[in-house]
């Protein structure tokens, strides 16, 4: 089953008299359980594609499907429901709630989805243990290192058991060792859960772990291949 499908997706931005084609008729699909990197120079369309995949924006024309469901014309509330239930997000700057502990940050999406307290606790603790932070559950973001904050963000993204996780430059604010740890954790969780991961990145460390690399240039897919295996080559 496809986690995400784009069919002839076009996205343009108008600034004065200038029309910019951020995506120019892109068609592709990413299956459940894939571990995929979107690469390309600045302005190639990576972020725009991630926004369409995450139901954060709509194409000017074409179709976007998530889990086989056409989401192109969904209104605001159904789109928000779909994002909350089926899509996890990991950001460059972590985007944790500063007044919440690590445990509370991971619990938050479960709370918003109406999960019962016992199940919330079990799920949050399971994920924090999986990212190596079982002993840091009561720490707030400002009491955690950058690498630890990103691991909390990874656990939070996976908390609702989403169909896919979208990550925008997830290693950009991490040093080499923490970036390596984050990628190894995400690759392991991808294999353990079957959740698809899609990364928009400039970082060769991320590309080295990807099982598939989609290259964009000027809003078009110019390369769409799979490596034999993940991990640094």
Z-matrix of the N, CA and C atoms (Angstrom, degrees):
N
C 1 1.468
C 2 1.524 1 109.65
N 3 1.332 2 116.19 1 142.18
C 4 1.456 3 120.88 2 177.17
C 5 1.523 4 109.95 3 -79.23
N 6 1.327 5 116.23 4 131.34
C 7 1.459 6 119.82 5 171.02
C 8 1.517 7 110.19 6 -74.72
N 9 1.329 8 115.55 7 -39.70
C 10 1.468 9 120.98 8 -178.37
C 11 1.520 10 109.59 9 -144.33
N 12 1.332 11 115.68 10 140.88
C 13 1.461 12 121.56 11 174.99
C 14 1.522 13 108.83 12 -134.57
N 15 1.322 14 115.53 13 134.12
C 16 1.461 15 122.29 14 169.41
C 17 1.525 16 107.38 15 -115.95
N 18 1.320 17 116.04 16 129.11
C 19 1.467 18 121.10 17 179.97
C 20 1.521 19 109.06 18 -120.70
N 21 1.331 20 115.16 19 106.53
C 22 1.468 21 122.28 20 178.29
C 23 1.531 22 111.57 21 50.65
N 24 1.320 23 116.31 22 45.43
C 25 1.462 24 121.73 23 -176.15
C 26 1.531 25 110.96 24 -74.75
N 27 1.322 26 114.85 25 128.32
C 28 1.460 27 122.38 26 177.92
C 29 1.520 28 108.37 27 -122.45
N 30 1.335 29 116.61 28 130.99
C 31 1.459 30 121.32 29 175.09
C 32 1.514 31 108.52 30 -135.31
N 33 1.329 32 115.55 31 120.42
C 34 1.454 33 121.08 32 179.41
C 35 1.522 34 109.72 33 -121.42
N 36 1.323 35 115.11 34 152.73
C 37 1.463 36 122.22 35 175.27
C 38 1.522 37 108.20 36 -125.32
N 39 1.306 38 116.50 37 133.84
C 40 1.460 39 122.23 38 -179.25
C 41 1.524 40 109.61 39 -106.11
N 42 1.312 41 116.64 40 119.13
C 43 1.464 42 122.19 41 175.29
C 44 1.525 43 107.20 42 -123.65
N 45 1.323 44 116.11 43 103.28
C 46 1.461 45 120.47 44 -174.19
C 47 1.511 46 110.11 45 63.88
N 48 1.319 47 115.96 46 -124.92
C 49 1.468 48 121.04 47 178.86
C 50 1.525 49 112.67 48 -92.82
N 51 1.329 50 116.19 49 2.13
C 52 1.469 51 120.23 50 -175.37
C 53 1.525 52 110.40 51 -100.62
N 54 1.330 53 116.05 52 127.10
C 55 1.462 54 122.32 53 175.47
C 56 1.522 55 109.06 54 -105.28
N 57 1.332 56 115.67 55 122.74
C 58 1.459 57 120.76 56 178.56
C 59 1.516 58 109.31 57 -105.99
N 60 1.331 59 116.41 58 126.09
C 61 1.462 60 121.74 59 177.98
C 62 1.529 61 108.44 60 -91.22
N 63 1.331 62 116.30 61 93.64
C 64 1.462 63 120.00 62 -179.96
C 65 1.521 64 111.00 63 -69.44
N 66 1.328 65 117.06 64 -39.57
C 67 1.466 66 122.85 65 171.40
C 68 1.521 67 107.60 66 -132.02
N 69 1.322 68 115.23 67 133.49
C 70 1.464 69 120.21 68 -170.47
C 71 1.528 70 110.20 69 -123.99
N 72 1.345 71 115.39 70 74.58
C 73 1.469 72 119.74 71 175.86
C 74 1.513 73 113.59 72 75.51
N 75 1.322 74 117.16 73 48.54
C 76 1.467 75 121.56 74 -176.57
C 77 1.525 76 110.53 75 -86.83
N 78 1.324 77 115.64 76 130.38
C 79 1.465 78 122.38 77 173.15
C 80 1.525 79 108.48 78 -127.03
N 81 1.319 80 116.13 79 123.42
C 82 1.469 81 120.78 80 175.67
C 83 1.515 82 109.01 81 -164.77
N 84 1.323 83 115.24 82 164.55
C 85 1.463 84 120.51 83 175.79
C 86 1.526 85 108.75 84 -137.19
N 87 1.324 86 115.07 85 149.77
C 88 1.454 87 122.87 86 175.57
C 89 1.520 88 107.37 87 -126.27
N 90 1.317 89 116.44 88 125.52
C 91 1.460 90 121.06 89 -174.92
C 92 1.519 91 111.61 90 -82.77
N 93 1.318 92 114.68 91 161.98
C 94 1.456 93 120.11 92 173.03
C 95 1.529 94 109.41 93 -55.70
N 96 1.314 95 116.14 94 137.65
C 97 1.454 96 120.69 95 175.11
C 98 1.512 97 115.81 96 83.23
N 99 1.348 98 118.62 97 -0.45
C 100 1.464 99 119.27 98 178.93
C 101 1.528 100 111.15 99 -73.96
N 102 1.326 101 115.52 100 159.27
C 103 1.469 102 123.51 101 -179.58
C 104 1.524 103 105.39 102 -129.62
N 105 1.338 104 116.19 103 93.33
C 106 1.458 105 122.23 104 -161.50
C 107 1.516 106 112.17 105 -123.03
N 108 1.337 107 116.18 106 139.90
C 109 1.460 108 121.93 107 175.51
C 110 1.524 109 109.94 108 -111.30
N 111 1.330 110 115.82 109 134.16
C 112 1.461 111 122.65 110 170.36
C 113 1.519 112 107.06 111 -98.98
N 114 1.322 113 117.59 112 121.09
C 115 1.458 114 120.84 113 -177.10
C 116 1.519 115 109.78 114 -126.71
N 117 1.340 116 114.57 115 164.47
C 118 1.454 117 121.05 116 179.39
C 119 1.507 118 109.74 117 148.56
N 120 1.317 119 117.62 118 162.86
C 121 1.462 120 120.69 119 -178.54
C 122 1.527 121 111.57 120 -67.51
N 123 1.323 122 116.72 121 166.38
C 124 1.454 123 120.92 122 174.92
C 125 1.531 124 109.33 123 -55.64
N 126 1.328 125 116.04 124 136.20
C 127 1.456 126 120.40 125 -178.17
C 128 1.506 127 114.46 126 85.28
N 129 1.343 128 117.56 127 4.68
C 130 1.463 129 120.02 128 -177.71
C 131 1.517 130 113.03 129 -79.85
N 132 1.345 131 117.28 130 -18.55
C 133 1.465 132 119.99 131 178.92
C 134 1.509 133 114.98 132 116.15
N 135 1.346 134 117.81 133 4.52
C 136 1.469 135 120.67 134 -176.14
C 137 1.534 136 111.72 135 -60.80
N 138 1.317 137 115.60 136 -51.95
C 139 1.465 138 119.20 137 -176.65
C 140 1.522 139 111.12 138 -65.41
N 141 1.317 140 116.74 139 -39.77
C 142 1.468 141 120.13 140 177.61
C 143 1.514 142 110.96 141 -60.60
N 144 1.333 143 116.83 142 -43.06
C 145 1.460 144 120.00 143 178.96
C 146 1.518 145 110.93 144 -63.14
N 147 1.333 146 116.55 145 -41.92
C 148 1.458 147 119.90 146 178.55
C 149 1.532 148 110.75 147 -62.72
N 150 1.327 149 117.29 148 -37.94
C 151 1.458 150 120.94 149 178.85
C 152 1.530 151 111.57 150 -65.74
N 153 1.322 152 117.35 151 -38.43
C 154 1.469 153 119.75 152 176.77
C 155 1.519 154 110.66 153 -67.97
N 156 1.336 155 116.84 154 -42.20
C 157 1.458 156 120.69 155 179.09
C 158 1.531 157 111.83 156 -63.09
N 159 1.335 158 115.67 157 -32.68
C 160 1.458 159 120.41 158 -177.66
C 161 1.514 160 114.23 159 -90.47
N 162 1.342 161 117.65 160 8.51
C 163 1.469 162 121.72 161 -178.10
C 164 1.524 163 111.64 162 57.95
N 165 1.320 164 116.74 163 29.52
C 166 1.463 165 121.31 164 175.47
C 167 1.521 166 111.20 165 -92.33
N 168 1.331 167 116.68 166 -12.00
C 169 1.459 168 122.51 167 179.22
C 170 1.525 169 107.75 168 -153.32
N 171 1.325 170 115.63 169 166.46
C 172 1.471 171 121.55 170 178.76
C 173 1.524 172 109.54 171 -118.85
N 174 1.328 173 117.30 172 149.56
C 175 1.468 174 118.97 173 173.61
C 176 1.524 175 110.51 174 -74.34
N 177 1.334 176 116.59 175 155.30
C 178 1.459 177 120.26 176 172.17
C 179 1.516 178 110.92 177 -68.82
N 180 1.323 179 115.08 178 -33.23
C 181 1.468 180 120.97 179 174.04
C 182 1.513 181 108.06 180 -153.60
N 183 1.328 182 115.96 181 165.20
C 184 1.456 183 120.89 182 -175.60
C 185 1.518 184 110.75 183 97.49
N 186 1.332 185 115.43 184 -175.67
C 187 1.461 186 121.77 185 -172.29
C 188 1.519 187 109.99 186 -130.00
N 189 1.333 188 116.03 187 140.63
C 190 1.458 189 122.92 188 171.69
C 191 1.521 190 107.86 189 -121.21
N 192 1.333 191 116.42 190 126.65
C 193 1.464 192 121.29 191 177.93
C 194 1.522 193 109.28 192 -121.72
N 195 1.327 194 116.53 193 137.24
C 196 1.462 195 122.61 194 175.63
C 197 1.520 196 108.12 195 -121.81
N 198 1.332 197 115.71 196 119.71
C 199 1.456 198 119.54 197 -176.60
C 200 1.512 199 112.82 198 58.68
N 201 1.328 200 116.73 199 31.84
C 202 1.457 201 122.18 200 -179.81
C 203 1.512 202 114.62 201 85.81
N 204 1.316 203 117.90 202 -6.46
C 205 1.463 204 122.00 203 -178.31
C 206 1.524 205 110.19 204 -95.02
N 207 1.328 206 116.57 205 127.43
C 208 1.458 207 121.52 206 176.14
C 209 1.528 208 108.66 207 -71.62
N 210 1.339 209 116.03 208 114.52
C 211 1.463 210 120.33 209 -177.12
C 212 1.524 211 112.01 210 -108.31
N 213 1.326 212 116.89 211 6.03
C 214 1.453 213 121.35 212 -171.51
C 215 1.525 214 112.24 213 -57.65
N 216 1.328 215 116.83 214 -41.96
C 217 1.461 216 120.52 215 -173.67
C 218 1.523 217 113.41 216 -109.03
N 219 1.330 218 117.63 217 12.38
C 220 1.459 219 119.74 218 179.77
C 221 1.526 220 110.75 219 -60.83
N 222 1.324 221 116.11 220 141.54
C 223 1.458 222 120.66 221 176.61
C 224 1.527 223 109.89 222 -76.64
N 225 1.338 224 115.35 223 173.96
C 226 1.458 225 121.46 224 -168.73
C 227 1.526 226 113.30 225 -58.33
N 228 1.323 227 118.19 226 -48.16
C 229 1.470 228 119.52 227 -175.29
C 230 1.528 229 112.66 228 -66.89
N 231 1.349 230 118.97 229 -46.91
C 232 1.467 231 118.34 230 176.00
C 233 1.526 232 113.27 231 -61.89
N 234 1.331 233 117.11 232 -33.94
C 235 1.467 234 120.10 233 176.83
C 236 1.525 235 110.59 234 -64.93
N 237 1.334 236 116.44 235 -41.90
C 238 1.459 237 120.46 236 178.90
C 239 1.530 238 110.60 237 -64.36
N 240 1.325 239 116.93 238 -40.81
C 241 1.471 240 121.07 239 178.33
C 242 1.521 241 110.32 240 -61.89
N 243 1.333 242 116.52 241 -43.53
C 244 1.462 243 120.62 242 -178.79
C 245 1.527 244 110.75 243 -64.79
N 246 1.342 245 116.84 244 -43.43
C 247 1.466 246 119.86 245 178.07
C 248 1.523 247 111.06 246 -59.17
N 249 1.326 248 115.76 247 -44.03
C 250 1.465 249 120.59 248 -175.73
C 251 1.526 250 111.79 249 -66.22
N 252 1.331 251 116.64 250 -33.13
C 253 1.461 252 120.69 251 -173.76
C 254 1.527 253 113.43 252 -93.86
N 255 1.332 254 117.80 253 -31.19
C 256 1.463 255 120.00 254 -168.76
C 257 1.525 256 115.12 255 -117.96
N 258 1.343 257 117.99 256 -9.42
C 259 1.455 258 119.43 257 -173.01
C 260 1.522 259 109.78 258 -131.21
N 261 1.336 260 116.34 259 127.61
C 262 1.457 261 121.88 260 172.41
C 263 1.520 262 108.99 261 -104.02
N 264 1.330 263 116.74 262 148.93
C 265 1.460 264 121.40 263 -178.36
C 266 1.524 265 110.32 264 -125.03
N 267 1.335 266 115.29 265 138.65
C 268 1.467 267 122.41 266 172.83
C 269 1.526 268 106.61 267 -126.49
N 270 1.346 269 115.86 268 129.32
C 271 1.454 270 120.51 269 -173.27
C 272 1.526 271 111.64 270 -113.88
N 273 1.333 272 114.38 271 159.18
C 274 1.465 273 121.32 272 179.53
C 275 1.527 274 111.76 273 -59.28
N 276 1.345 275 116.18 274 -38.99
C 277 1.467 276 120.66 275 -176.14
C 278 1.529 277 112.09 276 -103.13
N 279 1.343 278 116.25 277 23.04
C 280 1.469 279 125.07 278 170.66
C 281 1.527 280 113.09 279 73.73
N 282 1.352 281 118.78 280 -47.20
C 283 1.467 282 123.35 281 174.59
C 284 1.529 283 113.24 282 57.89
N 285 1.324 284 116.16 283 37.36
C 286 1.458 285 119.83 284 174.45
C 287 1.529 286 109.31 285 -80.35
N 288 1.330 287 116.32 286 154.38
C 289 1.461 288 120.84 287 176.33
C 290 1.527 289 107.43 288 -77.46
N 291 1.332 290 118.50 289 116.66
C 292 1.474 291 120.07 290 -169.17
C 293 1.522 292 115.32 291 -65.10
N 294 1.336 293 118.11 292 -26.90
C 295 1.473 294 119.69 293 -176.92
C 296 1.525 295 112.31 294 -88.99
N 297 1.328 296 117.40 295 -2.99
C 298 1.456 297 121.37 296 -179.45
C 299 1.518 298 110.63 297 -101.44
N 300 1.322 299 116.39 298 149.19
C 301 1.458 300 121.37 299 174.84
C 302 1.522 301 110.23 300 -73.04
N 303 1.315 302 115.37 301 171.16
C 304 1.469 303 119.78 302 175.67
C 305 1.530 304 110.24 303 -55.99
N 306 1.317 305 116.21 304 -46.06
C 307 1.464 306 120.32 305 179.37
C 308 1.521 307 110.74 306 -60.62
N 309 1.314 308 117.87 307 -45.38
C 310 1.468 309 121.18 308 -176.87
C 311 1.524 310 111.54 309 -67.79
N 312 1.342 311 117.55 310 -34.10
C 313 1.464 312 120.10 311 176.24
C 314 1.525 313 111.49 312 -63.63
N 315 1.336 314 116.61 313 -41.08
C 316 1.466 315 119.98 314 179.60
C 317 1.531 316 110.55 315 -72.91
N 318 1.306 317 116.46 316 -33.89
C 319 1.465 318 120.98 317 -179.56
C 320 1.527 319 112.16 318 -70.89
N 321 1.339 320 117.73 319 -27.87
C 322 1.460 321 122.19 320 -170.56
C 323 1.534 322 114.60 321 -53.06
N 324 1.348 323 119.94 322 -50.47
C 325 1.470 324 118.13 323 179.53
C 326 1.522 325 113.16 324 -63.12
N 327 1.321 326 117.67 325 -29.27
C 328 1.456 327 120.91 326 176.98
C 329 1.525 328 110.28 327 -70.26
N 330 1.316 329 116.37 328 -39.15
C 331 1.460 330 121.57 329 176.40
C 332 1.521 331 109.94 330 -61.88
N 333 1.332 332 116.89 331 -44.08
C 334 1.465 333 120.92 332 -179.72
C 335 1.517 334 111.85 333 -66.47
N 336 1.329 335 117.21 334 -27.21
C 337 1.465 336 121.21 335 178.46
C 338 1.524 337 113.11 336 -88.17
N 339 1.339 338 117.16 337 3.12
C 340 1.458 339 120.25 338 175.60
C 341 1.512 340 114.75 339 76.86
N 342 1.339 341 117.32 340 22.66
C 343 1.464 342 120.49 341 178.61
C 344 1.528 343 109.29 342 -72.33
N 345 1.327 344 116.82 343 140.99
C 346 1.459 345 121.66 344 -177.53
C 347 1.533 346 111.21 345 -66.57
N 348 1.351 347 116.77 346 151.97
C 349 1.480 348 120.53 347 -173.63
C 350 1.526 349 114.26 348 -54.23
N 351 1.314 350 118.62 349 -44.54
C 352 1.460 351 120.32 350 -178.37
C 353 1.522 352 111.27 351 -62.67
N 354 1.331 353 115.90 352 -43.70
C 355 1.461 354 120.27 353 179.45
C 356 1.524 355 110.81 354 -67.23
N 357 1.337 356 116.59 355 -37.70
C 358 1.469 357 119.88 356 177.24
C 359 1.522 358 110.84 357 -59.88
N 360 1.320 359 115.72 358 -46.53
C 361 1.463 360 120.15 359 -178.20
C 362 1.519 361 111.03 360 -62.94
N 363 1.327 362 116.81 361 -45.16
C 364 1.465 363 120.87 362 -178.99
C 365 1.527 364 111.07 363 -62.59
N 366 1.324 365 116.58 364 -44.18
C 367 1.453 366 120.62 365 -177.79
C 368 1.527 367 111.39 366 -67.86
N 369 1.341 368 116.77 367 -45.78
C 370 1.463 369 120.44 368 -179.31
C 371 1.520 370 110.83 369 -62.37
N 372 1.326 371 117.20 370 -43.87
C 373 1.461 372 120.13 371 -179.34
C 374 1.525 373 111.25 372 -67.36
N 375 1.316 374 116.83 373 -38.61
C 376 1.468 375 121.08 374 178.23
C 377 1.530 376 110.41 375 -59.55
N 378 1.328 377 116.92 376 -43.98
C 379 1.461 378 120.52 377 -177.38
C 380 1.523 379 112.04 378 -74.02
N 381 1.306 380 117.72 379 -39.90
C 382 1.463 381 119.58 380 177.53
C 383 1.521 382 111.19 381 -64.08
N 384 1.322 383 117.07 382 -35.25
C 385 1.460 384 120.41 383 174.22
C 386 1.527 385 110.07 384 -66.62
N 387 1.325 386 116.73 385 -39.71
C 388 1.468 387 121.32 386 -178.24
C 389 1.527 388 111.97 387 -64.45
N 390 1.341 389 117.24 388 -29.58
C 391 1.468 390 119.85 389 178.97
C 392 1.531 391 111.84 390 -98.30
N 393 1.337 392 116.41 391 9.70
C 394 1.457 393 120.89 392 173.62
C 395 1.512 394 115.34 393 78.66
N 396 1.333 395 117.35 394 27.87
C 397 1.462 396 120.50 395 -176.99
C 398 1.525 397 113.04 396 -123.94
N 399 1.310 398 117.46 397 25.56
C 400 1.472 399 120.27 398 -179.47
C 401 1.521 400 111.78 399 -61.17
N 402 1.329 401 116.67 400 -23.86
C 403 1.467 402 119.80 401 -179.17
C 404 1.525 403 112.65 402 -95.26
N 405 1.346 404 117.04 403 7.17
C 406 1.464 405 120.52 404 -177.43
C 407 1.528 406 112.08 405 -123.97
N 408 1.305 407 116.70 406 19.96
C 409 1.471 408 120.48 407 -170.62
C 410 1.522 409 113.28 408 -65.86
N 411 1.351 410 118.19 409 -25.05
C 412 1.461 411 120.83 410 -176.50
C 413 1.530 412 112.57 411 -95.59
N 414 1.316 413 116.26 412 3.65
C 415 1.462 414 120.24 413 -178.28
C 416 1.533 415 110.75 414 -87.98
N 417 1.323 416 116.42 415 137.47
C 418 1.459 417 122.16 416 174.44
C 419 1.535 418 109.00 417 -81.05
N 420 1.331 419 117.42 418 163.78
C 421 1.465 420 119.91 419 -178.49
C 422 1.527 421 114.42 420 -52.79
N 423 1.350 422 117.88 421 -38.52
C 424 1.463 423 118.60 422 -178.29
C 425 1.526 424 113.03 423 -73.04
N 426 1.327 425 116.26 424 -4.39
C 427 1.462 426 121.21 425 175.94
C 428 1.527 427 111.56 426 -103.76
N 429 1.320 428 115.99 427 6.20
C 430 1.459 429 121.96 428 -178.67
C 431 1.523 430 110.19 429 -117.31
N 432 1.332 431 115.93 430 150.72
C 433 1.463 432 120.39 431 174.09
C 434 1.533 433 109.47 432 -72.03
N 435 1.340 434 115.56 433 168.08
C 436 1.462 435 119.26 434 177.63
C 437 1.517 436 112.33 435 -58.58
N 438 1.333 437 116.53 436 -42.27
C 439 1.461 438 120.07 437 179.00
C 440 1.512 439 111.69 438 -63.60
N 441 1.330 440 116.99 439 -39.26
C 442 1.469 441 120.47 440 178.62
C 443 1.520 442 110.90 441 -68.64
N 444 1.322 443 117.25 442 -38.63
C 445 1.465 444 120.08 443 177.70
C 446 1.526 445 110.88 444 -61.98
N 447 1.338 446 116.31 445 -41.65
C 448 1.460 447 117.65 446 -179.94
C 449 1.523 448 111.26 447 -68.10
N 450 1.324 449 117.60 448 -31.87
C 451 1.467 450 119.76 449 176.35
C 452 1.527 451 110.99 450 -68.18
N 453 1.329 452 117.54 451 -36.65
C 454 1.471 453 119.98 452 173.27
C 455 1.531 454 109.54 453 -61.86
N 456 1.339 455 116.24 454 -42.37
C 457 1.463 456 120.28 455 179.71
C 458 1.529 457 111.42 456 -62.97
N 459 1.330 458 117.13 457 -37.04
C 460 1.465 459 120.67 458 176.95
C 461 1.526 460 110.05 459 -64.12
N 462 1.330 461 116.29 460 -45.79
C 463 1.466 462 120.17 461 178.74
C 464 1.518 463 111.02 462 -61.76
N 465 1.326 464 116.81 463 -42.63
C 466 1.476 465 120.52 464 179.03
C 467 1.526 466 111.33 465 -61.97
N 468 1.329 467 117.21 466 -41.77
C 469 1.463 468 120.60 467 -179.32
C 470 1.518 469 111.74 468 -61.56
N 471 1.330 470 116.44 469 -33.24
C 472 1.467 471 120.77 470 -177.36
C 473 1.523 472 113.41 471 -90.12
N 474 1.330 473 117.29 472 -8.65
C 475 1.464 474 120.60 473 -173.77
C 476 1.526 475 113.94 474 -54.56
N 477 1.332 476 120.13 475 -46.76
C 478 1.467 477 118.99 476 -178.17
C 479 1.532 478 114.29 477 -80.35
N 480 1.350 479 116.79 478 11.36
C 481 1.465 480 121.32 479 -178.39
C 482 1.528 481 110.36 480 56.15
N 483 1.342 482 116.77 481 58.64
C 484 1.464 483 119.95 482 -173.31
C 485 1.520 484 112.69 483 -73.84
N 486 1.316 485 114.33 484 165.18
C 487 1.461 486 121.12 485 174.22
C 488 1.521 487 110.29 486 -69.32
N 489 1.347 488 115.89 487 -36.30
C 490 1.462 489 119.90 488 -179.87
C 491 1.516 490 110.26 489 -152.16
N 492 1.331 491 115.15 490 156.57
C 493 1.459 492 123.29 491 174.86
C 494 1.524 493 107.37 492 -117.52
N 495 1.329 494 116.16 493 129.85
C 496 1.458 495 122.44 494 177.73
C 497 1.522 496 108.67 495 -108.30
N 498 1.327 497 116.72 496 128.01
C 499 1.458 498 121.42 497 -174.65
C 500 1.526 499 109.68 498 -125.85
N 501 1.334 500 116.03 499 121.22
C 502 1.462 501 121.78 500 -179.56
C 503 1.524 502 108.86 501 -101.29
N 504 1.330 503 116.80 502 107.63
C 505 1.465 504 123.52 503 -179.85
C 506 1.536 505 111.45 504 48.23
N 507 1.326 506 118.43 505 57.60
C 508 1.465 507 120.34 506 -171.54
C 509 1.521 508 115.47 507 -68.72
N 510 1.335 509 117.62 508 -15.46
C 511 1.471 510 120.26 509 -178.95
C 512 1.528 511 112.85 510 -109.29
N 513 1.325 512 117.35 511 3.21
C 514 1.472 513 120.70 512 -170.85
C 515 1.519 514 112.73 513 -62.06
N 516 1.332 515 117.91 514 -30.54
C 517 1.460 516 120.77 515 -178.51
C 518 1.525 517 112.52 516 -106.00
N 519 1.324 518 116.14 517 21.33
C 520 1.464 519 120.44 518 -179.69
C 521 1.526 520 110.16 519 -117.69
N 522 1.330 521 115.80 520 146.62
C 523 1.454 522 119.09 521 174.01
C 524 1.527 523 109.72 522 -73.67
N 525 1.309 524 116.05 523 177.46
C 526 1.465 525 120.42 524 -173.05
C 527 1.520 526 112.58 525 -57.88
N 528 1.326 527 117.21 526 -47.35
C 529 1.467 528 120.48 527 -176.89
C 530 1.520 529 111.82 528 -67.04
N 531 1.335 530 117.25 529 -44.18
C 532 1.463 531 119.67 530 179.51
C 533 1.528 532 111.85 531 -68.71
N 534 1.326 533 117.07 532 -34.48
C 535 1.456 534 119.96 533 175.38
C 536 1.524 535 111.04 534 -63.52
N 537 1.322 536 116.12 535 -42.57
C 538 1.464 537 121.26 536 177.86
C 539 1.529 538 110.85 537 -61.89
N 540 1.337 539 116.69 538 -44.71
C 541 1.463 540 120.33 539 179.60
C 542 1.523 541 111.25 540 -62.74
N 543 1.338 542 116.36 541 -42.41
C 544 1.466 543 119.84 542 -179.79
C 545 1.523 544 110.99 543 -61.74
N 546 1.324 545 117.10 544 -43.57
C 547 1.470 546 120.04 545 -179.32
C 548 1.523 547 110.85 546 -67.27
N 549 1.325 548 117.55 547 -39.90
C 550 1.461 549 119.98 548 178.82
C 551 1.527 550 111.24 549 -64.26
N 552 1.328 551 116.56 550 -39.75
C 553 1.466 552 120.52 551 177.86
C 554 1.522 553 110.22 552 -64.31
N 555 1.335 554 117.37 553 -45.75
C 556 1.467 555 119.90 554 -178.68
C 557 1.522 556 111.64 555 -66.11
N 558 1.332 557 117.15 556 -38.27
C 559 1.463 558 119.42 557 178.24
C 560 1.533 559 110.50 558 -64.76
N 561 1.330 560 116.57 559 -42.06
C 562 1.466 561 119.82 560 178.79
C 563 1.531 562 111.20 561 -64.61
N 564 1.330 563 117.26 562 -43.35
C 565 1.461 564 120.21 563 -179.74
C 566 1.527 565 111.10 564 -68.38
N 567 1.318 566 116.73 565 -33.97
C 568 1.465 567 120.51 566 174.02
C 569 1.522 568 110.47 567 -59.43
N 570 1.324 569 116.75 568 -44.18
C 571 1.461 570 120.93 569 -179.38
C 572 1.528 571 111.70 570 -70.87
N 573 1.341 572 116.10 571 -37.06
C 574 1.463 573 120.08 572 -177.20
C 575 1.527 574 112.71 573 -74.60
N 576 1.336 575 117.25 574 -35.51
C 577 1.469 576 120.73 575 -172.60
C 578 1.518 577 113.86 576 -103.02
N 579 1.338 578 117.09 577 -21.11
C 580 1.464 579 119.37 578 -175.40
C 581 1.513 580 113.69 579 76.94
N 582 1.331 581 117.14 580 9.73
C 583 1.461 582 121.61 581 177.18
C 584 1.523 583 109.55 582 -76.55
N 585 1.324 584 116.82 583 132.84
C 586 1.461 585 120.63 584 176.37
C 587 1.526 586 109.84 585 -72.42
N 588 1.328 587 116.47 586 140.87
C 589 1.459 588 122.95 587 174.17
C 590 1.524 589 108.49 588 -119.10
N 591 1.326 590 116.25 589 133.33
C 592 1.464 591 121.40 590 176.13
C 593 1.525 592 107.51 591 -128.59
N 594 1.340 593 116.85 592 123.58
C 595 1.457 594 122.82 593 -177.41
C 596 1.522 595 109.96 594 -112.82
N 597 1.329 596 117.52 595 130.94
C 598 1.459 597 121.10 596 165.57
C 599 1.513 598 106.04 597 -97.97
N 600 1.333 599 117.55 598 122.70
C 601 1.465 600 118.52 599 -169.08
C 602 1.520 601 113.05 600 -155.11
N 603 1.345 602 114.29 601 151.88
C 604 1.463 603 122.43 602 165.44
C 605 1.526 604 110.34 603 -104.17
N 606 1.311 605 117.59 604 -5.75
C 607 1.460 606 122.86 605 -167.00
C 608 1.526 607 111.43 606 -85.77
N 609 1.324 608 118.44 607 117.91
C 610 1.463 609 120.15 608 178.58
C 611 1.526 610 112.74 609 -62.27
N 612 1.356 611 117.50 610 -22.05
C 613 1.465 612 120.10 611 176.78
C 614 1.526 613 110.35 612 -64.54
N 615 1.319 614 116.91 613 -38.05
C 616 1.463 615 120.98 614 178.89
C 617 1.527 616 109.85 615 -71.08
N 618 1.327 617 116.07 616 -44.91
C 619 1.465 618 120.99 617 -178.60
C 620 1.526 619 110.33 618 -60.01
N 621 1.336 620 116.89 619 -35.38
C 622 1.462 621 120.82 620 -178.72
C 623 1.518 622 112.12 621 -62.91
N 624 1.332 623 117.46 622 -28.31
C 625 1.462 624 121.06 623 -179.52
C 626 1.525 625 113.11 624 -90.33
N 627 1.321 626 117.21 625 -17.70
C 628 1.470 627 120.34 626 -174.17
C 629 1.518 628 111.25 627 -65.91
N 630 1.314 629 115.96 628 140.52
C 631 1.461 630 121.68 629 175.01
C 632 1.528 631 110.95 630 -86.51
N 633 1.328 632 115.18 631 -14.37
C 634 1.464 633 121.51 632 178.51
C 635 1.519 634 107.64 633 -148.49
N 636 1.324 635 117.13 634 139.46
C 637 1.461 636 122.21 635 -179.89
C 638 1.523 637 109.06 636 -125.26
N 639 1.331 638 115.53 637 123.54
C 640 1.460 639 122.32 638 177.04
C 641 1.526 640 107.44 639 -109.87
N 642 1.322 641 116.67 640 118.34
C 643 1.464 642 120.83 641 -177.65
C 644 1.522 643 110.12 642 -101.85
N 645 1.334 644 114.75 643 130.16
C 646 1.461 645 121.64 644 178.89
C 647 1.515 646 110.37 645 -111.87
N 648 1.323 647 114.49 646 146.03
C 649 1.461 648 120.52 647 174.23
C 650 1.520 649 107.93 648 -150.40
N 651 1.323 650 115.99 649 126.23
C 652 1.464 651 121.84 650 179.71
C 653 1.525 652 112.23 651 52.07
N 654 1.334 653 115.72 652 39.96
C 655 1.456 654 120.27 653 175.09
C 656 1.515 655 115.49 654 78.92
N 657 1.320 656 116.86 655 10.15
C 658 1.465 657 120.56 656 179.64
C 659 1.527 658 110.81 657 -126.93
N 660 1.325 659 115.92 658 151.86
C 661 1.463 660 120.90 659 175.12
C 662 1.521 661 108.18 660 -80.03
N 663 1.335 662 116.34 661 120.34
C 664 1.461 663 119.75 662 -179.72
C 665 1.526 664 111.74 663 -108.29
N 666 1.336 665 117.00 664 -13.64
C 667 1.463 666 120.94 665 177.45
C 668 1.518 667 107.96 666 -155.12
N 669 1.333 668 115.81 667 138.89
C 670 1.461 669 120.15 668 -175.71
C 671 1.518 670 107.74 669 -148.57
N 672 1.344 671 115.40 670 85.68
C 673 1.450 672 118.54 671 -172.56
C 674 1.504 673 113.20 672 -129.66
N 675 1.315 674 115.67 673 169.37
C 676 1.466 675 122.51 674 178.35
C 677 1.521 676 108.85 675 -119.54
N 678 1.325 677 114.49 676 139.79
C 679 1.461 678 119.32 677 172.10
C 680 1.513 679 109.89 678 -86.39
N 681 1.317 680 116.16 679 163.92
C 682 1.469 681 119.57 680 -177.81
C 683 1.503 682 110.69 681 -66.52
N 684 1.325 683 117.70 682 -33.03
C 685 1.451 684 121.04 683 -179.57
C 686 1.516 685 109.03 684 -160.35
N 687 1.330 686 116.18 685 164.48
C 688 1.447 687 120.31 686 177.08
C 689 1.515 688 110.95 687 -82.86
N 690 1.317 689 115.39 688 -178.36
C 691 1.453 690 120.75 689 178.28
C 692 1.503 691 110.72 690 90.69
N 693 1.304 692 118.27 691 158.28
C 694 1.455 693 121.94 692 -178.92
C 695 1.517 694 111.49 693 -58.69
N 696 1.315 695 116.26 694 135.66
C 697 1.463 696 121.38 695 -178.64
C 698 1.530 697 109.54 696 -95.02
